[in-house]
Amino acid sequence: MIKMSPDTALILVDVQHDFLPGGALAVTQGDEILPIIASLQPQFEHIVATQDWHPANHGSFAANHPGTQPGQQIELEGLPQILWPVHCVEGTFGADFPVTLDRSRWQAVFQKGRNPLVDSYSGFFDNARRGDTGLRSYLLLQGITRVCIAGLALDYCVKFTALDAVSLGFKTLVFTDATRAVNLRPEDGRRALDELKAAGVYCLESKALSSYV
């Protein structure tokens, strides 16, 4: 088994019930990443997670804008906003992590999306960069210089977490087999990978991790 150096952290993005099959905003085949994450976790000394944690009145929910439907785009506090089904409401089953996901070695969980006036895809900042989750400061305090990212969904929260990570100076990798895309448009997942690579993010399958060590 490969053991990653202590300056490397695994970031698990939003592996929550509502993004898994049967959830309110289910990502197709999202459950297929769970055994891959299980195989990855023992290889890391540092593991953290992000968690969507929305108030029920969140402005990204179509239900809070009468006459709209999920998938429509509006303007929310000056930013373009895709409307979503109600999901990951704080304290609900949908916002929790599946019991099959081993959390025994997680050092921290960083909640995001708590401000009802702005959405939060990235694990580092909200979409307006007005709010900071504390993830960056935590990683720096732990001496982390490299991050490896898995979770849901590739074309939103994984992508923006990875883009922020590399922009903040972390050497950044996304495990392509340990994520799945929402694909509101069929090509969104592919485009997300292209965007990540163009930004300097390494995109590898988990079995190729040895080439990154």
N, C-alpha and C positions, 0 to 999 in steps of 0.2 A: 504494500500500500504506500502511495506517495504521501509524504508529510510536507505540507506547505510551511514556509519559513514564518517565524513569528511576526514579521512585518506585513503579513497578508491576511486579509479578513474576507470571510464569506458573508455576503449580504443577501438575505432571503426576502424578496419583495412580495408582500401582500398575498401570501399563500393562505387564503381565508376561504371559509365555506361559500361565501356568496360568489366567488370567482371560480369555484369548482362545479362540476356537473351537478345539476339540481339546484344551484344557487340562483340568486336574483339576477346576477350579471355573469352567468356561467361562460367561461372560456372553453371553447370546444377542445376536448382531450386534455383539459387542464390537469386532470388527475394523473395523467401519465408522467408528470414531472416528479411526483412524490417519491417513487423508488429511486430515482436518480439523485434527488436531494439527500435521501437516506444514505446513499453510497458516498456522497461527497462530504457530508458533515464530519466523519471521523478523520478526514485529511486536513482539517483546519483547527488551529488553536483558538482563533477568534471567530465567533459567529454572532451576527446580529440580524435582526429582522425589522421590517417596516410593516405597519398595520394601518390600513384605511380605517378611520374612526370618525364617522360623520354624525353631526347632529341631525335630527329628523327633518329640520327645516333647511337643509343644505340647498344652496342655490343651483347646484348641478343636477338636482333631481327634477325630471320632467313633471312629476306629480305636484311640484310646488309652483308650476307655471301653467295655470289652467289654459286648455286649448292646445297644448303642445304634446308632442310624442317623443319617446326616446329616439335618439339619433339626429334630432333637429339641432341646429346651431343657433344660439342667441348671443347677445352680448351681456356679460355679467361683470359689473363694476369696471367697465372699460376694456375687458378682455373677451375674445371670442370663446364661447363655451359650448361644447357638445353636451346635450342633455342625456342623462342616464336614467335607467330604472332606479328606484330606491334600493340602496345596497349598503352593506357594512355600517349600519347605524349603530352608534356606540352602545355597548352593553348587550347587543343581540347575538343570537346564535350565528347569524350570517357573518358577523364581524370577527368571530373567533377562529382560531386555527384548528385544523382537524386533529383529532386525538392520535392519529397515526403518524403525525409529524413529531419527531423527537425534539423536545425543547430543553432537554436536561443540560445542554452545554451552551445554550444561548446566553450571552453576557448582557444583552439589552434589547428592548423593543422600542422602536421610535414610531409614535403615532402621527398620522398626518391627515389632512382634510378636516380639521376640527373647526376651522373658520367658515361659517356658512356663506360668506361673501366671496370666497375664492376657492377654486378647486386646487388639488395638490396631487400631481402625478409623481413627482420626484420624491425620493426618500430624504432629500436634503432641504429643499425649499418648496414653498407653495408656488403656484403658477405665475404669480406676480412678483415673486422673490421678496415679498414683504414679511413672510414668516419663515423662521429657520427651525428645523426640528431638533437641532443639536447633534445630528449625526456626524457632521464634519468635525466638530470640536472633540467629540468622543474618539473618533478614529485617530486624530492627531495626538491626543493624550495617550493613546495606547501604542504610539509609535508606528502606526499603519501607514505604509506607502503604496500598497497594492490592494485592490479589491477585486473579488470575483463575484459575479451577480447571477442569481437564478430567481425564478418566480414568475409572477403574472402581473400584467400581461406585456408581452414583448413590445407591442406597438404603442404602449402608453407608459405605464409606471416603470417597467424595466428600462425602456429606452431613455426616459427622462432622468432616471436615477443614474444610469451609466453616463449620459452626456454631462450631467452635473459633476459626477465623480472625475471624469477626465479633465473637465474645465478647471477643477479645483486642484489639479496636479497629481491626482492618484493614477498610477498605472492601472488600467481598468480592463477587465475581461468579462464577457457575457457568455455563459454556457448555452449554446444554441439548442441543445437537446433538453435543457432544463428550464425551458420557457415555452409559451404558446401565445399566439396573437389573438386579439379580439376579431380583427379583420372585418371592420364595418365595410370596407372595400376589400375585395379578395387579395389585392396586392399589398396591403398595408404592412404585413409582417415582413415581406421581402424588402420593401422600401425602408423599414426601420433598420434592418440589418445593413443595408447600403449606407444609411445615414450614420450609423454607429461606426462602421469601418472608416468612412470618410473623416470622422472626428478623431480617429486614432484609437478607437476601442478594439481590442482583440476579440474576435468572435470564433469560439472553438467549441467542439463537442467535449463533453466531460472526459471521454476516453483519451483525449489528446492533451490532458492536463500536464503530463510529463514534459511536453515541449515548452511549457510556460514556466516551469520551475526554475 
